[in-house]
Amino acid sequence: MAKGKQKGPKGKRITLKMAKNLIRVSFNGRRRLDLSKMGITTFPKCILDLADVEELDLSRNMLRKIPNTIEKFQNLLWLDLHSNQLDELPKAIGTLQNLTFLNVCNNKLTTKSLPEELTLLKNLRTLNLGLNCLESIPTTLGSLKELIDLGLFDNSLTGLPKSVKNLPKLERLNVKRNPLPELIEKEEEGDSIKRIETLHLVEEKDLCSSCLKMCRGEREELHRLEDMTPSSSKKLSFPLLLTPNSSAKDNQEEWRVR
């Protein structure tokens, strides 16, 4: 009996008929081919016959590579590849001169795997590179003068080139959760003390046993912290706070009349 080659999962097979049935017309009149969440592991060759669509959604699949044949989609204005397994982008992506939206968030892209041809997308307005493995951003991205929205969050960036910071039309720049010095400084300057917004005063007899035990534990912890903190020579006094809500109790009839 001949031994067969062990193969990994191929993912869902997309046929041309299936793809045609997945074309939708969006509210702005564009035709979108929606192949998201289909369990695709390889780029379906059959969709090259549908290369005249304006929008292509291949997000939330298991794609590891986008072939250079993507260049056949010359009418593309909108391309969504987020949440795949991509560790590189094809050089041919630079031929999609009409692209205004490109989302490659949540992949495995590194700085080296970003092709220089990305800078040829002169009409790009939204570029999402968040949730990847980027350690730096190429200064050449500063040539994307039409960029309005740039996502760089959840990477390993320690700096941003001035050419990117000074993009003329940039309105939204998301760099959250990166080891950028300016972000670290803001975190250190921030008030780390958690402040109480609401204080409820109750008597011990009104608490159940578990709540009473928890409150006593927190009170003991507070006293422990007080002992560790240098105390002021002058003790604070709150003469009206003799019993819970004592002041409110005395005056509530007057408040009701008002």
C-alpha positions as CSV (number, residue, x, y, z in Angstrom):
1,M,0.0,0.0,0.0
2,A,1.5,3.3,-1.1
3,K,2.0,5.9,1.5
4,G,0.2,9.1,0.7
5,K,1.6,12.5,1.5
6,Q,0.3,14.1,4.6
7,K,-1.2,17.4,3.8
8,G,-2.4,20.2,5.9
9,P,-5.9,21.6,5.8
10,K,-6.7,23.1,2.4
11,G,-9.5,25.3,3.7
12,K,-12.7,26.0,1.9
13,R,-12.7,25.8,-1.9
14,I,-14.3,28.8,-3.6
15,T,-15.8,28.2,-7.1
16,L,-16.5,30.9,-9.6
17,K,-20.3,30.3,-9.2
18,M,-20.0,30.7,-5.5
19,A,-18.0,33.9,-5.8
20,K,-20.5,35.4,-8.2
21,N,-23.3,34.8,-5.7
22,L,-21.3,36.7,-3.1
23,I,-21.1,39.9,-5.0
24,R,-23.1,42.7,-3.3
25,V,-23.9,46.2,-4.4
26,S,-23.1,48.7,-1.5
27,F,-25.0,51.8,-0.7
28,N,-22.7,53.9,-2.8
29,G,-23.2,51.7,-5.9
30,R,-19.9,49.9,-5.7
31,R,-19.8,46.1,-6.3
32,R,-18.2,44.3,-3.4
33,L,-17.0,40.7,-3.5
34,D,-17.3,39.6,0.1
35,L,-15.3,36.5,0.8
36,S,-14.7,37.2,4.5
37,K,-15.0,34.5,7.2
38,M,-14.9,31.7,4.5
39,G,-12.1,29.6,6.0
40,I,-9.9,30.3,2.9
41,T,-6.2,29.4,3.1
42,T,-5.1,30.2,-0.4
43,F,-6.1,33.1,-2.7
44,P,-8.9,31.7,-5.0
45,K,-7.7,31.9,-8.6
46,C,-11.3,31.8,-9.9
47,I,-12.0,35.3,-8.6
48,L,-9.6,36.8,-11.2
49,D,-12.6,36.5,-13.6
50,L,-14.3,39.0,-11.3
51,A,-11.5,41.5,-11.3
52,D,-13.7,44.4,-12.3
53,V,-15.3,44.7,-8.8
54,E,-14.6,47.9,-6.9
55,E,-14.3,46.4,-3.5
56,L,-12.8,43.1,-2.3
57,D,-13.1,41.7,1.2
58,L,-10.9,38.7,2.1
59,S,-10.8,39.5,5.8
60,R,-11.0,36.9,8.7
61,N,-9.6,34.0,6.7
62,M,-6.3,32.1,7.0
63,L,-4.5,33.5,4.0
64,R,-0.7,33.4,4.2
65,K,0.0,35.0,0.9
66,I,-1.5,37.4,-1.6
67,P,-0.2,36.6,-5.2
68,N,1.0,39.3,-7.6
69,T,-2.1,38.5,-9.7
70,I,-3.8,40.9,-7.4
71,E,-2.7,43.5,-10.0
72,K,-5.6,42.4,-12.2
73,F,-8.0,44.2,-9.9
74,Q,-7.3,47.6,-11.4
75,N,-10.8,48.9,-10.5
76,L,-10.3,48.3,-6.7
77,L,-11.0,51.2,-4.5
78,W,-11.3,49.2,-1.3
79,L,-9.3,46.2,-0.1
80,D,-9.7,44.5,3.2
81,L,-7.2,41.8,4.2
82,H,-7.4,42.1,8.0
83,S,-7.2,39.1,10.4
84,N,-5.3,36.7,8.2
85,Q,-1.8,35.1,8.4
86,L,0.0,37.4,6.0
87,D,3.7,37.8,6.6
88,E,4.3,39.8,3.5
89,L,2.5,42.0,0.9
90,P,3.1,41.5,-2.9
91,K,5.0,44.2,-4.8
92,A,2.1,44.2,-7.3
93,I,-0.1,45.9,-4.7
94,G,1.5,49.2,-5.8
95,T,-0.2,48.8,-9.2
96,L,-3.7,49.3,-7.6
97,Q,-3.5,53.0,-8.2
98,N,-7.2,53.7,-7.5
99,L,-7.1,52.3,-3.9
100,T,-8.4,54.7,-1.3
101,F,-8.8,52.1,1.5
102,L,-6.4,49.3,2.6
103,N,-6.8,47.3,5.8
104,V,-4.0,44.8,6.6
105,C,-4.6,44.9,10.4
106,N,-4.1,41.8,12.5
107,N,-1.6,39.9,10.4
108,K,2.1,39.0,10.8
109,L,3.7,41.8,8.8
110,T,7.1,43.1,9.7
111,T,8.8,46.3,8.6
112,K,10.9,44.4,6.0
113,S,7.8,42.7,4.6
114,L,6.2,46.1,3.7
115,P,7.0,46.5,0.0
116,E,8.4,49.9,-1.2
117,E,5.7,49.8,-3.8
118,L,3.2,50.6,-1.1
119,T,4.2,54.2,-1.5
120,L,2.8,54.2,-5.1
121,L,-0.8,54.2,-3.8
122,K,-1.1,58.0,-4.1
123,N,-4.9,58.0,-3.7
124,L,-4.9,56.1,-0.4
125,R,-6.9,57.8,2.4
126,T,-7.1,55.0,4.9
127,L,-4.3,52.7,5.8
128,N,-4.5,50.3,8.7
129,L,-1.3,48.5,9.8
130,G,-2.3,47.9,13.4
131,L,-1.8,44.6,15.2
132,N,1.3,43.5,13.2
133,C,4.9,43.0,14.1
134,L,6.3,46.4,12.9
135,E,9.4,47.8,14.7
136,S,9.6,50.9,12.5
137,I,7.7,52.7,9.8
138,P,9.4,53.5,6.5
139,T,10.0,57.2,6.0
140,T,8.7,56.7,2.4
141,L,5.1,56.4,3.7
142,G,5.3,60.1,4.0
143,S,4.7,60.3,0.3
144,L,1.1,59.2,0.8
145,K,-0.1,62.8,0.8
146,E,-3.8,61.9,0.7
147,L,-3.8,59.8,3.9
148,I,-6.4,60.9,6.4
149,D,-6.5,57.9,8.7
150,L,-3.4,55.9,9.7
151,G,-3.6,52.9,12.1
152,L,-0.3,51.8,13.7
153,F,-1.6,50.5,17.0
154,D,-0.4,47.4,18.8
155,N,3.0,47.1,17.1
156,S,6.6,47.5,18.4
157,L,7.2,51.0,17.3
158,T,9.8,53.1,19.2
159,G,9.6,56.1,16.9
160,L,7.7,57.7,14.0
161,P,9.4,59.5,11.1
162,K,8.6,63.2,10.7
163,S,7.5,62.6,7.2
164,V,4.6,60.5,8.5
165,K,3.8,62.8,11.4
166,N,3.6,65.8,9.1
167,L,1.3,64.3,6.4
168,P,-0.7,67.3,5.2
169,K,-4.2,65.7,5.4
170,L,-3.7,63.3,8.3
171,E,-6.6,63.6,10.8
172,R,-6.4,60.4,12.7
173,L,-3.2,58.7,13.8
174,N,-3.6,55.7,16.1
175,V,-0.4,54.6,17.8
176,K,-1.8,53.2,21.0
177,R,0.0,50.3,22.7
178,N,3.4,50.9,21.2
179,P,6.6,51.4,23.2
180,L,6.9,55.0,22.0
181,P,8.7,57.3,24.4
182,E,6.0,60.0,24.3
183,L,3.4,57.4,25.2
184,I,5.5,56.0,28.1
185,E,6.0,59.5,29.5
186,K,2.2,60.2,29.5
187,E,1.6,57.0,31.4
188,E,4.2,57.9,34.0
189,E,2.8,61.4,34.4
190,G,-0.8,60.1,34.7
191,D,-2.4,59.8,38.2
192,S,-2.1,56.2,39.2
193,I,-4.4,56.7,42.2
194,K,-7.8,55.2,41.8
195,R,-10.3,57.8,43.1
196,I,-13.7,57.0,44.6
197,E,-16.5,58.5,42.7
198,T,-19.4,57.2,44.9
199,L,-19.4,56.6,48.6
200,H,-22.1,54.6,50.3
201,L,-22.4,54.7,54.1
202,V,-24.2,51.9,55.8
203,E,-24.3,50.4,59.3
204,E,-22.7,47.0,60.0
205,K,-26.0,45.5,61.0
206,D,-27.4,46.1,57.5
207,L,-24.6,44.1,55.8
208,C,-24.7,40.3,55.1
209,S,-22.0,38.2,56.6
210,S,-19.9,37.9,53.4
211,C,-20.1,41.7,52.7
212,L,-19.2,42.5,56.3
213,K,-16.2,40.2,56.1
214,M,-15.1,41.9,52.8
215,C,-15.5,45.4,54.2
216,R,-13.6,44.5,57.4
217,G,-10.8,43.1,55.2
218,E,-10.6,46.3,53.1
219,R,-10.7,48.4,56.3
220,E,-7.8,46.5,57.7
221,E,-5.9,47.0,54.5
222,L,-6.6,50.7,54.6
223,H,-5.3,50.9,58.2
224,R,-2.2,49.1,57.1
225,L,-1.6,51.6,54.4
226,E,-2.2,54.5,56.8
227,D,0.5,53.1,59.1
228,M,2.9,53.1,56.2
229,T,2.1,56.7,55.3
230,P,3.6,59.6,57.4
231,S,0.7,61.1,59.3
232,S,0.0,64.8,59.7
233,S,0.2,66.3,63.1
234,K,-3.2,67.8,62.8
235,K,-6.1,65.4,62.8
236,L,-9.0,66.0,60.5
237,S,-12.4,66.5,62.1
238,F,-15.9,65.9,60.6
239,P,-18.3,67.0,63.3
240,L,-21.5,66.5,61.2
241,L,-20.6,63.0,60.2
242,L,-21.5,61.4,63.6
243,T,-23.7,58.7,62.1
244,P,-24.4,57.6,58.6
245,N,-26.3,60.3,56.8
246,S,-27.0,62.1,60.1
247,S,-27.1,65.6,58.5
248,A,-29.3,64.4,55.7
249,K,-31.7,62.7,58.2
250,D,-32.2,65.8,60.2
251,N,-33.0,68.0,57.2
252,Q,-34.9,65.6,54.9
253,E,-38.4,66.9,55.9
254,E,-37.3,70.5,55.0
255,W,-35.9,69.2,51.6
256,R,-39.2,67.4,50.9
257,V,-41.2,70.6,51.4
258,R,-38.9,72.5,49.0
